[in-house]
Amino acid sequence: MVDHAMRERRGPFEGGALFSGPEGLARLSVSSRMSSPSPHRHRTLVATTTFGEMFATRIRSRHLHAERTPEGLDDPYSGYAQIGFVLSGRMRIEQSGRQSAIGPGTVSLLVGSIPFRTRIDDEAESVQLYLPLRLMLAHGYAPEAWAGLTWESTPSAMALHQVLRAVTNGANPVPASSATHVGHALREFALAALHEAADRVPAGYDAKAMYRERAKAVIADRFADPSFDVAALAEDLRVSPRYLHALFHGEDLSAGALLRETRIRLAGTLLAGSRTRNLTIAAIARLSGFGGDDQFSRAFRRAHGVTPSEYRAQHRGSAV
């Protein structure tokens, strides 16, 4: 059954699929179990847009309840967090013991690997960005600490909201050639929104630990670039060098020492490996992220007490 009134109200929501009645609920039950207190009155309009590794879903509905159950957590949606915005109307969300009634001006986050419930009674419209959980983890954000969290919009969240609203309205679809670039912008806005909301996470969430984990992830990703240093790390994290130094105060290694150890560790592996025995010392220095042979030799000798050539000779017999 087609709800003609709702189809007329969808405005620029072109390209969306309209689901109605009990059959529509069944077809919608993909990542969550959908139900309605009035199945025959239920109407939902859905449009999904993909941006590289992420995707966004815009929904207008009424009389719609969704439940993501423990039995259904082994699907691809378990790898994503939903950063959501209500465009009109109101809805309720519940996850990890948190329950909230939300409307325009509020940001919500639901984690796909944890059961949750959402509820729309009267008509509401919302848009969700599906952000890979691995991106949250790589930047030090523990998804379980954010599950079911809501907060008032911050500048980055408002920017994310506006971009999502523009690229999901269907009136002017994003060209396929631009989708990856738009996805990159959405990812950066989403991470910035999480950064601005970090102090909303309940007590027990260690913001400094979050930054340390993010710093470690950035080092692991960029250490092989000889131009990458502690100043570049601070810039990547959007913190001052002084704050970066304070983050690692009391840790076994400073940020600079961790970067140096990561490079030395790879160099040692390359020097001792049988498959890399034909690599020159200079090549190993470059592959490990050192700017020059002398810098590499000094750092390696400080770490191991021998030169790179001596280390290679010592491990030649045990190389596999």
C-alpha positions as CSV (number, residue, x, y, z in Angstrom):
1,M,0.0,0.0,0.0
2,V,1.4,3.4,-1.0
3,D,0.9,6.4,1.3
4,H,0.4,9.1,-1.2
5,A,0.3,11.9,1.4
6,M,3.7,10.9,2.7
7,R,5.1,10.6,-0.8
8,E,4.0,14.1,-1.5
9,R,5.6,15.4,1.7
10,R,9.0,13.9,1.0
11,G,10.1,17.0,-0.9
12,P,13.7,16.7,-2.0
13,F,13.9,13.2,-0.6
14,E,14.1,11.8,-4.1
15,G,15.2,8.2,-4.7
16,G,14.1,6.9,-1.4
17,A,12.3,3.6,-1.1
18,L,8.8,3.7,0.6
19,F,7.9,0.8,2.9
20,S,4.4,0.5,4.3
21,G,2.3,-1.9,6.3
22,P,3.4,-5.3,7.8
23,E,5.1,-6.3,4.6
24,G,7.2,-3.1,4.7
25,L,8.2,-3.8,8.3
26,A,9.4,-7.3,7.3
27,R,11.5,-5.9,4.4
28,L,13.0,-3.3,6.7
29,S,14.1,-5.9,9.3
30,V,17.7,-6.2,8.0
31,S,20.0,-5.0,10.8
32,S,17.3,-4.6,13.4
33,R,13.9,-6.2,14.1
34,M,11.3,-3.7,13.1
35,S,7.8,-3.5,14.6
36,S,4.9,-1.0,15.0
37,P,2.1,-0.6,17.5
38,S,-0.1,0.0,14.4
39,P,1.4,-2.2,11.6
40,H,-1.1,-1.2,9.0
41,R,-0.5,2.6,9.7
42,H,3.2,2.3,9.6
43,R,5.1,4.2,6.8
44,T,8.8,4.6,6.3
45,L,10.8,6.3,3.6
46,V,14.5,5.3,3.4
47,A,17.4,6.6,1.2
48,T,21.0,5.3,1.6
49,T,24.1,6.9,0.1
50,T,27.6,5.3,0.1
51,F,30.8,7.3,0.6
52,G,33.8,5.0,0.3
53,E,34.0,3.0,3.5
54,M,31.1,4.8,5.1
55,F,27.4,5.2,4.3
56,A,24.6,7.4,5.4
57,T,20.9,6.6,5.8
58,R,18.1,9.2,5.8
59,I,14.8,8.0,7.2
60,R,11.3,9.5,7.6
61,S,8.9,7.3,9.5
62,R,6.0,7.1,12.0
63,H,4.9,4.3,14.2
64,L,8.3,2.5,14.0
65,H,10.1,0.6,16.7
66,A,13.5,-1.0,16.0
67,E,15.4,-3.5,18.2
68,R,18.9,-4.7,17.5
69,T,19.0,-8.0,19.4
70,P,22.0,-10.0,20.7
71,E,21.1,-12.8,18.2
72,G,21.6,-10.4,15.3
73,L,25.0,-9.0,16.2
74,D,27.0,-11.1,13.8
75,D,26.2,-9.1,10.7
76,P,28.3,-6.3,9.0
77,Y,26.5,-3.6,10.9
78,S,28.3,-4.7,14.0
79,G,31.4,-3.0,12.6
80,Y,29.8,0.5,12.6
81,A,28.7,3.2,14.9
82,Q,25.7,5.3,14.0
83,I,26.1,9.1,14.5
84,G,22.6,10.3,14.3
85,F,20.7,13.6,13.9
86,V,17.0,14.2,14.2
87,L,15.9,16.6,11.4
88,S,12.3,16.9,12.5
89,G,10.0,15.4,15.2
90,R,11.3,13.3,18.1
91,M,12.5,9.8,18.8
92,R,13.7,7.7,21.7
93,I,16.9,5.6,21.9
94,E,18.1,3.1,24.4
95,Q,21.5,1.4,24.6
96,S,23.8,0.2,27.4
97,G,21.3,1.4,30.1
98,R,21.1,4.9,28.6
99,Q,17.6,6.1,27.6
100,S,17.0,9.4,25.8
101,A,14.3,11.3,24.1
102,I,15.9,13.3,21.3
103,G,15.0,16.0,18.8
104,P,16.7,18.5,16.5
105,G,19.9,19.9,18.0
106,T,20.9,16.7,19.7
107,V,23.6,14.3,18.5
108,S,23.3,10.5,19.3
109,L,25.6,7.6,18.9
110,L,24.6,4.0,18.7
111,V,27.1,1.1,18.5
112,G,26.2,-1.7,16.1
113,S,28.0,-4.3,18.2
114,I,25.8,-3.7,21.2
115,P,22.0,-4.3,21.4
116,F,19.8,-1.2,21.2
117,R,16.3,0.0,20.7
118,T,14.9,3.1,18.9
119,R,11.3,4.3,18.8
120,I,9.4,6.7,16.7
121,D,5.7,7.3,17.6
122,D,4.7,10.4,15.7
123,E,6.4,11.2,12.4
124,A,10.1,12.0,12.6
125,E,12.9,12.4,10.1
126,S,16.6,11.6,10.9
127,V,19.9,11.0,9.2
128,Q,22.6,8.6,10.4
129,L,26.3,8.4,9.4
130,Y,27.7,4.9,9.7
131,L,31.3,5.3,11.0
132,P,33.5,2.2,11.1
133,L,34.3,1.2,14.7
134,R,37.9,0.6,13.7
135,L,38.2,4.3,13.1
136,M,36.9,5.1,16.5
137,L,39.3,2.6,18.0
138,A,42.3,3.8,15.9
139,H,41.7,7.3,17.4
140,G,41.4,6.1,20.9
141,Y,37.6,6.3,21.3
142,A,36.3,3.2,23.1
143,P,32.9,2.4,21.4
144,E,31.4,0.9,24.6
145,A,32.0,4.2,26.4
146,W,29.9,6.1,23.8
147,A,27.1,3.6,23.3
148,G,23.7,5.3,23.6
149,L,25.3,8.7,24.4
150,T,23.6,11.9,23.4
151,W,24.9,15.5,23.5
152,E,24.0,18.9,22.3
153,S,25.4,19.9,18.9
154,T,29.0,21.3,18.9
155,P,30.5,23.3,16.0
156,S,31.9,20.2,14.2
157,A,28.7,18.2,14.8
158,M,26.6,21.0,13.3
159,A,29.0,21.0,10.3
160,L,28.6,17.3,10.0
161,H,24.8,17.6,10.3
162,Q,24.7,20.2,7.4
163,V,26.9,18.2,5.1
164,L,24.9,15.0,5.8
165,R,21.6,16.8,5.2
166,A,22.9,18.2,1.9
167,V,24.4,15.0,0.5
168,T,21.4,12.8,1.4
169,N,18.5,14.9,0.2
170,G,18.6,13.2,-3.2
171,A,17.9,16.4,-5.2
172,N,21.5,16.6,-6.4
173,P,23.2,13.2,-5.9
174,V,26.9,13.2,-5.2
175,P,28.7,12.1,-8.3
176,A,30.5,8.7,-7.9
177,S,33.8,10.4,-8.7
178,S,33.4,12.7,-5.7
179,A,32.0,10.2,-3.2
180,T,35.4,9.2,-1.7
181,H,36.3,12.8,-1.2
182,V,33.0,13.6,0.5
183,G,33.5,10.5,2.6
184,H,36.9,11.8,3.7
185,A,35.3,15.1,4.8
186,L,32.5,13.3,6.6
187,R,35.0,11.1,8.5
188,E,37.0,14.2,9.6
189,F,33.9,16.0,10.8
190,A,32.7,12.9,12.6
191,L,36.1,12.5,14.4
192,A,36.1,16.2,15.2
193,A,32.6,15.9,16.7
194,L,33.7,13.0,18.9
195,H,36.7,15.0,20.0
196,E,34.5,18.0,21.0
197,A,32.1,15.7,22.9
198,A,34.8,13.7,24.7
199,D,34.2,15.5,28.0
200,R,30.5,14.3,27.9
201,V,31.7,10.7,28.3
202,P,31.0,9.6,31.9
203,A,33.6,9.6,34.6
204,G,36.0,6.7,34.2
205,Y,36.7,7.6,30.6
206,D,40.3,8.7,30.4
207,A,40.8,11.4,27.8
208,K,44.6,11.3,28.1
209,A,44.5,7.5,27.6
210,M,42.4,8.1,24.5
211,Y,44.9,10.5,23.1
212,R,47.8,8.2,23.9
213,E,46.1,5.3,22.0
214,R,45.4,7.6,19.1
215,A,49.0,8.8,19.1
216,K,50.2,5.1,19.0
217,A,47.9,4.4,16.1
218,V,49.2,7.4,14.1
219,I,52.8,6.4,14.8
220,A,52.1,2.9,13.6
221,D,50.6,4.3,10.5
222,R,53.2,7.0,9.6
223,F,56.5,6.0,11.2
224,A,58.0,4.9,7.8
225,D,57.8,8.5,6.5
226,P,61.2,10.1,7.3
227,S,59.6,13.6,7.5
228,F,57.2,12.4,10.2
229,D,58.3,13.6,13.7
230,V,56.9,14.6,17.1
231,A,55.8,18.0,15.8
232,A,53.9,16.3,12.9
233,L,52.4,13.9,15.4
234,A,51.1,16.8,17.6
235,E,49.7,18.5,14.5
236,D,47.9,15.2,13.4
237,L,46.4,14.9,16.9
238,R,45.5,18.6,16.9
239,V,47.2,19.2,20.2
240,S,50.2,21.3,21.2
241,P,53.7,19.7,21.5
242,R,53.6,20.6,25.2
243,Y,50.3,18.7,25.7
244,L,51.7,15.8,23.7
245,H,54.7,15.6,26.0
246,A,52.3,15.7,29.0
247,L,50.2,12.9,27.6
248,F,53.2,10.5,27.9
249,H,54.5,11.8,31.2
250,G,54.9,8.8,33.5
251,E,54.7,6.3,30.6
252,D,57.6,3.9,29.9
253,L,58.3,5.8,26.6
254,S,57.8,9.4,25.5
255,A,56.1,10.0,22.1
256,G,59.5,10.6,20.5
257,A,61.0,7.4,22.1
258,L,58.0,5.4,20.9
259,L,58.5,6.6,17.3
260,R,62.2,5.8,17.5
261,E,61.6,2.3,18.9
262,T,59.0,1.6,16.2
263,R,61.5,2.4,13.5
264,I,64.3,0.5,15.2
265,R,62.1,-2.6,15.7
266,L,61.3,-2.7,11.9
267,A,65.0,-2.1,11.1
268,G,66.0,-5.0,13.3
269,T,63.5,-7.3,11.6
270,L,64.7,-6.3,8.2
271,L,68.4,-6.8,9.2
272,A,67.8,-10.2,10.6
273,G,65.4,-11.6,7.9
274,S,66.6,-14.0,5.3
275,R,64.2,-12.6,2.7
276,T,65.7,-9.1,3.2
277,R,69.4,-10.0,3.3
278,N,70.0,-8.4,-0.1
279,L,68.7,-5.0,1.1
280,T,71.5,-2.5,1.7
281,I,71.8,-0.7,5.1
282,A,70.8,2.5,3.4
283,A,67.6,0.9,2.0
284,I,66.7,-0.5,5.4
285,A,67.2,3.0,6.9
286,R,64.8,4.5,4.4
287,L,62.2,1.7,4.8
288,S,62.3,2.2,8.6
289,G,61.7,5.9,8.4
290,F,65.2,7.3,9.1
291,G,66.2,10.4,7.3
292,G,69.8,9.3,6.6
293,D,72.4,6.5,7.1
294,D,74.2,8.3,9.9
295,Q,71.1,9.1,11.9
296,F,70.0,5.4,11.5
297,S,73.4,4.1,12.6
298,R,73.5,6.3,15.7
299,A,70.0,5.4,16.8
300,F,70.5,1.7,16.2
301,R,73.8,1.6,18.1
302,R,72.2,3.4,21.1
303,A,69.4,0.8,21.1
304,H,71.4,-2.4,20.5
305,G,75.0,-1.5,21.3
306,V,76.2,-2.6,17.9
307,T,76.0,-1.1,14.4
308,P,73.4,-2.3,11.9
309,S,76.1,-4.2,10.0
310,E,77.3,-6.0,13.2
311,Y,73.7,-6.8,14.1
312,R,73.1,-8.3,10.7
313,A,76.3,-10.4,11.0
314,Q,75.2,-11.6,14.4
315,H,71.8,-12.8,13.2
316,R,72.8,-14.1,9.8
317,G,72.9,-17.7,11.0
318,S,69.5,-17.6,12.7
319,A,67.7,-15.7,9.9
320,V,64.6,-17.6,8.6
